[in-house]
Amino acid sequence: MHIDKKDIASHNDKYIKQHHKNFEYLSSTLEDEGLSVKKIVKELVDYQVAIPSWALSTGGTRFGRFPGEGEPVTFEQKLDDIGLLHAINASSGAVSMHIPWDIPKEPKKVKKQAEELGIKFDAVNSNTFQDQPDQKHSYKFGSLCHTDKSVRKQAVEHNIEVIEVGKIVGSKSLTVWLADGSGFPGQQHFAKSFDRTLDSLKDIYKHLPDDWMMFTEHKPFEPAFYSSVVQDWGSSLLLANKLGKKAACLVDLGHHLPNANIEQIVSRLIQEDKLGGFHFNDSKYSDDDLTVGSLRPYQLFLIFNELVEGAGKDLSKTDWGWMIDAAHNIKDPLEDLLQSVEAIKIAYAQAMLVDRKALEKAQEANDAVRAQEILQHAYRTDVRPLLAEARILAGAAIQPISYYRDANCRKNLINERK
């Protein structure tokens, strides 16, 4: 589906008068507080969130899946959907490809298609957490940590193949998530399984181009419910440190035990120069992969507060990766992704409003009340006019969801893909 900029401009006409009033009021308030609205808006324009190739279709659970109409079937159609998102919000200018779910038959062709849509290739993701129809060895008892060397070799070779595809399309990083672990006490030797994983990752690391990064991703449980080999950020950091400067830790917001202080974990990884990037989502119980910001928006803000503090510059200028990782079981996937990108950018904008000098002064004085007031003042500020202004400057829709619905995007996709 092609989005005409004239249609977006026409749609924006309905909201532009109210937007100007909201933006002028907020700008005046923020400028009085010593903030540069122009700088904040510029950073919001530049900041992009990658869309994973697996998120363009309805997700599912172990009980079933309820697919919607007009969903993409090929990787090329998935790229088109990301192009649609990017045309609407001007903030979804990257794709994170999962292989072999979405391995393109003609990588050079899809790279050209992505370029025409204004989309770059973010991290490529390997898959050794499930068996594929044509593979020789099973990952039932592990992949990179397996006791059988031939299984480990197969998993290593798959990751190398993923790197080769990534090089063709222009990616610069590889994300490795392992489902490896054990279901029962005594089933697996903790130390040996970790050492085997490290050795396997070293074999993969050797094949990384000089300008690439490898992201190690942790998860406390599922599908292994007794132990996971890379169960927390500490194990991920151990691996990244042992691998070298081209390795860093990826933080999935759903991959933590209940009530974990994720913002503190982020701070520690920044301190060690080992933060690689994020998989954004939200959760009620564990790895629920819900719409970003739908349940814990304050936590998301606190995470971005640490990111802005640690980066000391525009986040779009860092080497950190930004990606959504969610499942859209009952929502239109494209609407869900529009909501998630909005929530991420709201948290970023709020974090840029924090009075850092005042916060540091309160922290040094052990003034917990003042520190809380400073953070919550920024968090309680309605920054949506800043995001809308950034979209206007980028030629996107003031109200993305409203445009998506008014333009009958899903209906058009259904008609195109019958």
Protein Blocks (a to p, Z undefined) as FASTA:
>chain_A
ZZdfklmmmmmmmmmmmmmmmmmmmmmmmmmnopafklmmmmmmmpccdddfklmpccdd
fkbccddehiafbfmlmmmmmmmmmmmnopagcccdddfklacfblmlmmmmmmmnopac
ddddddfkbccfkbmbdcklocklpmblklmmmmmmmmmmmmmmmmmnopabdcdddfbd
cfbehkacfklmmmmmmmmmmmmmmmpcfkbccdddddfehjbfkbcfblbfklmmmmmm
mnomkbccdddfklccehiafklmmmmmmmnopafbdcddddfklmnopaehklmmmlmm
mmmmmmmmmnopafklmmbdcddddddfkbcfklmmmmmmmmmmmmmmmmmmpcfklmmm
mmmnopaklmmmmmmmmmmpcfklmmmmmmmmnopafblmlmmmmnommmmmmmmmZZ
